């Protein structure tokens, strides 16, 4: 059976995600702001969860409708065939959604309305007065934008950025899905050498190694839909096996991470170990002022401290001047820097070949590419 599916992502990474969805077997792919819509089978759901590096989650679209009143929401949600997915003992959990530029603004009221409608639908379908809710959990998300409601069933569970290797992190880390998107923008290939001179907890290094070795980001974690009856467990087993078989152990990739904070170095080393990429990544303590380009071409991909994190814009500006002295591209090397500081190019001392808007959490940034 084919389903209408959707996968949200960071603004600016939609094109990257569309390629990932197509590789996972998704069809009728449509790129929208902050998400990609597509169709696919149970196998596509499993493969997208396991292999997509920049998707935040994968959802089954249950309904799209106009919602000018709570009655509209209630009546539309009562028409959703939720019994095709959730069994009589399963639990419906209405995840906090969003309302943007719409008449209905109360998120708790929307949650209650959607839950009530879906529960009544299940009670009628299963001919019971009470639902025990002792089985698998089905998380329902909703987005109300300009009075248009989208209701989705979350197949992922914990966000897909939670790969499992970063239980702890230093202050203001870059999200795994954003780091993976930047690595893709840098056109990383097997055999490349990556350097992150502000490696922090090691996220960019790890995502680079995962991509180079073709290690699926979700290969070592579980997903909500693994517990659902309507998706055969063999589908997940087969897709996980296929992902493991696709790993390139001889990719020739190397990454080096530096940070002046010894605690960050320890943390990065631990995360690298948990991610299973110790064969590719080396981390050591080094100040940016001591950076020197190696003889061979490298790709520098980094997320240096922002003014928001450091408290003082003056500190960030001085740091970026120092970066310009030691990181200006040489030969066939290239540099990719994500930052929120608007006059970065002036401070760095060179105009980027390209810059694009990205968001690191709620912070509007730009990714500057020097090739």
N, C-alpha and C positions, 0 to 999 in steps of 0.2 A: 504493500500500500504506500502511496505517496502522500506526503503531508506538506502543508504550507509552513515554511520555517523562517526564522529570522535570527540574526546574530548581531548584537551591538558591538561597537568597537570605539576606540578613541577617535575623535574627529581628526581627519587627516590621514587615517589609515584604511579608509574604505576600499581603495583600489587594491591594496595588498591583501585585504581580507577576501575580496571577490576572487582573486586568483587562488587563494587557499580553499575556498568553498568549491570552486570548479574542480580542483585536484581531488577533493573529497567526494566528488560525484554529484554535487549539487547542480540542479538545472533551473532554467528560467531565472537566472541570477539578475537581481536588480539592485543597483547601488543607490543608497539614500544617505542623507546626512547622519553620520554616526551609526549606521547599521547597513547590513546587507540582507535582503530578502531573497529566498530561493525555495525550491521544492526538492523533496528527496524522500527516500525510503528509510526504514529503520536502520539499515546499514549506513546510509549517509549520515544519520543522526550520530551513530557511534563513531564513524570515521572523523566527522567534523570535530566532535568533542576531543578525540584523542590527538588529532594532528594539527588543528588550527592554532597558530602561535599568537595571533593578534585578536582573536575573538574574545569577548568578555564572557559570553555564555551562548548556548544554542537553545532556542525556544520553539515550541510548536505553536503556531498561531491558531488560537481557538475561535476568535471572533474579531471582526472589525465593524464598528457601527457608530452612528451619530448619537451623541449623548448630551441632550440639552437639560435633562432632569434625571433625578434618581429613579424615577419610574422607567425611564428609557433604559437605564443601566440594568435594573432588575429584570425587566421583561426580555431584554436581549440575552442576558446571561442565563436565563431559564431555558433558552433555546439551544444552549451549547450542549452537545452530546458528550458530556464529561464521563458518562458511564462507559464510553468506548475506550477510555484510558484507565480510569480509576476503578478498582474493585469495591465491593460492598464494605469491606473492612478497612480500606485505605483512608489516609488522612489528607484533607485539603488544607493547605496553609496559604493564606492570601498574603503574599509578600508586599510590603509597603511599596506603592507605586508613585507615579508622578502626575501632577496636573499642571499644564502649562497653557496660559492664555485661554482658559476655558471658564464656563459659567460655574461649574462644580469644582470647588477648591478644597473641600474637606477630605483629606486622605483617609482618616479613620472611618468616615461615613461611607466612602466608596468601598473600603475594605469590607465593612459589614454588609453592604448591599450585595456585593459580588458573592461573598461567602454564603449569605442566606439563599440567594438564587440558585447557586450550584448545589447546595445541600438539598434543597427542595427537589431539584432535578434528580439527584441521586436517590433520594427517598422514594420518589415516584417510580424511577426506573427499577429499583430493587425491591419495591413494595415493602418497605420497612418504615417504622416510625422513628427509629434512632439509628445512627451510624456509629459503630463502635470506635472507629478511627484508631485501630491497633496495628494496621498494616503499613505498607510503604507510604512515604510522604510524597505528596504532589504539590509542588510550589507553583502558585499562580501569580504572575506579574501583570501589571496593567500600566498603560500609558494613556493619559487623556491630553491630547494636544489640539488646540483650536476646536474643542468640542467633538473631536473624533477619537473614539476609544479603541485601543488595541489590547486584547487580553491574550496572554501567552502562557503556555505550560513550560516551566523551566526543566530541561532535561539534564542540566549540568550539576545543579546543587551548588556547592561552593564555587565562586567565580573561577573562570578558567585561568586567571592570572596566578592562582594558587597551585603552582606546580608540585609543591611538596618539599622543595629544597631550602626554602627561606622561612624557617620558623621564627627567626628573629632578624632584625635589621637595624642599621644605624639610623640617625635622624634623616628625615626627608628622602627616602630612597626613591628610585625610579621604578614604576610598576613594571612587572615582567612583560606584560603584553605590549607596553609602549617601547620597552627596550628591544623586544623582538621586531617591532615595526621599524625602528631606526636601523637595526641591523639589516633588515631587508632593503631599506632605502639605500644603504651603503653598498648594495650589490655584493654581499659577502659570498665568497666562493670557497670550496675546499682548496686547501693549499695556501690560503691567505694567512697573513699575520696581523693580529689585532692588538692594539695597545690602548688601555684606558688609564690615563695618568691620574684620574680621580675615581678610583674603582669602588670606593665605599664598600658595600656589602657584596659586590661582585656580580651584580645582576647583568650588566652589559656583557661581561666576559662569559658568563654562563650561557646566556641566550645566543651569543656568537658561536660558542662551541656546539650547542645543541643543533643550530642550523647547519654548521659546517659538517657535522657528523651525521646529519639527517636523523637525529633523535627526536621522535615525536614528543612535544612538551607535556602531553597528558598520559604518557605511557605508564607512569608509575602511580597513578591516582585513581580514585573511584569517582563515579558519577551517579547522580540521583536516579537516572533512568535504568541503571544496572539492576535496580530492585523492582522494576515494573514488569508485570506479567505479559503485557502485549508486545514487548521486545524480547525475543528469545535470547537467552544468555549466551548461546553459541555465537551469535552475531558479535557480541563484545569480545569473546574469546578469539574469534577469527581475526577481527580487526586489530586487536592487540598483538597477536602473533605476526600479522603482516607488517605492523609497524616495527616490531623487533627485527624482523628479517631484512628490513630496508635500511638499517643502521650501517653507516660507512665507518668501519673501524680503522681504515687506512687512508683517512681523508687528508693527512699531511698538514692539518691546521695547528696553529700555535697562537696563544693569547697571553699577554703580559699585563698584569694589573699593578698599579702603584698607588699608594696613599701615604700621607705623612703621619696618619694616626695609627699607632700600632694595634689598637683595639679593632679598628676597621679591617686591618690586614688579617688579624686572627679570624674575624667573622667571615670575611670573604673566603679564606681558606676552608673554613668549615662548610660554608654553603657550596663551594666547588666540590668538595668531597661528597656531600649529600646528593648533589646533582649527577654524580657519576662521571664527571668530566676532568678529573685530576690529571689524566694523561695529556690533556691539551692546554691546561691553564697553569700559569705560574704567577704568584702574587708576592710582592715584597714592599718594604717600607722605602719610600722615596718622595722627596719634596719636588714639586713642579719645577722649581728653579734648577734642579739637577738633571732635568730631562735632556737626553741626547738621542737623535735619530740613529737607528742601526743602519748598517750598510745596505741591507735589502729593503725594498719597498714595503710599507706597512699601511694599515688603515687605523687611524686614531679615531675612536668613537668614544665620546665622553659626555658626562652630565656633571659639569663643575658646580660648585656651590652657587646658589642664587642669593641676591640681596635679601629675599624673604627669609632665607634660612640663616643668613649670617647676621641679620639685624642691622647692619650698616652698609649702605650702598657704596660708600667710599672703599670698604674692604674688597667688595666684589670688583669694583672698577680697577683697583690696583692689581688684583689677581689676574684679570683679563689682559692687562698690559703685559704682565709677566708671561702669560700664555703666548701672546703674540711674539715675544722675543724668542721663544724656544719651540713653538709648535707650527709656525708658518710652514706650509707644505713644501717639501723638497723632492725633486725628481719625480718619480712615479708614485710617491706616497699621497695619501688623501686624508682629510680631516673632517669630522662630523661632530658638531658641538650643539647641544640643546641648552638653551638658556632663556630666561625671561628678561634679561637686561636689554633694553631697546637699542642702545648705541653700542652693542657688542662689536660690530664691524669696525667702528672708529677706534675703539679701545684695542682691539686685536691687531689693527694696523693693516687690514686688507679686506676688500669687499668680497663677499662670498660669491661663488659661481651660481649658487642657488640657495634660497631660503624658503621654508614652508612653515605654515602655522600648525602647531601641535599643542596639546594640553597635557601637562604633567599634573594629574589630579585636577584641581580647580585653577591652577596657575597657567595662564596663557603664555606659551613659549614660542620660540622659533628654532627650527633646526637649520643650522648654517652648514653648508657643504662647500668644501674647498677641494677641488680636484686638479 
